[in-house]
Amino acid sequence: MMSKVLPKASSRQAKASLDTKMSDTRRLFSAFDRDASGFIDAREIKTTMKQLGIVLSERDVEAMIKEAGGESNRIYFEGNINDYGHL
């Protein structure tokens, strides 16, 4: 069986894809960052998720913040999300 060699994405395509991903991530972050403080706190997570019909316990919220690399019960876009690469 012959395998096909797939063309590599150009660096321009890769950059455009990364730019789109970061733009989408920033928009999602902003949806949770209701007061535009640059970080998402536990209250903002609970409020936004409740509006989406999902009720979270304090333990769930703490786990989400920890998973995102947050500290002091907050998730920062710069340093947590931007470095981590996703929410």
N, C-alpha and C positions, 0 to 999 in steps of 0.2 A: 504494500500500500504506500502510495506517495503522500508525503505530507506537504501541505501548502505553506509557503512562506508568506506571512502576512506583512504588509508594509508597516513600518514604524510611523507613529504619529509625528508630525513635524513639531518642532519646539514651539512654533506659533500656536498650533492646535492644542498642545499640552498646556501652554500658558493660558489660553482662552478658557479651557476646561477648568483650570485651577481658579481663574478669576471668577468664573460663574459659580463654582462651588463656594468660594469665600463670600461672594455677594449673597448667595442664598443663605449661608450660615449667619451672616450679619443680619439679614432680614428676620430670620427665625429668632436670633438672640434679642433683637429689638422688640419683637412681639412679647417676650417675657419681661424685658427691662422696661416696665411701664413708666418709671419716673426718669428714664434716660440718664441714670446715674453712672452707667458704664459697668455695672455689675447686676447680677440677678441674685436676690436674696430668697430665703425660704418662703416668705410671704408671697412674693411675686410668682414663684413656682406654683404654690398651692392655688392662688387666685386664678392664674391662667389655665391650669389644668382643670380646675372646677368648672370654668366657663366652657371647657371642651367636653364636659360631662364625666371627668375622671376625678374621683375623690382620693386624695393621697393621705396617708398617715404621716406623722412627723418622721417616723423611721424611714419611710419611702423617700421623703424629700431629702433627708440627711444622706441617704445612699446615693441619690442622684447627684447631689453636690460633691460628694466624695468621688464618685465615678468620673466626674468632669475635672477633677483635680482642684476643686475649690477649697478655699480656706476661710476660716472665721465665718462659716455658714454663708459664704458668698461665692458666686462664680463670676470671674472677670473675663471679658472677651479677650483682652490682651493678657497673655500669660497663662490662661487656662484654655479657652476655646481656640484662639488663633494658633497657639503652639500645639495644642492637642489635635487640631485638624477637624474636629466635628463636635456636635452637641451630644 
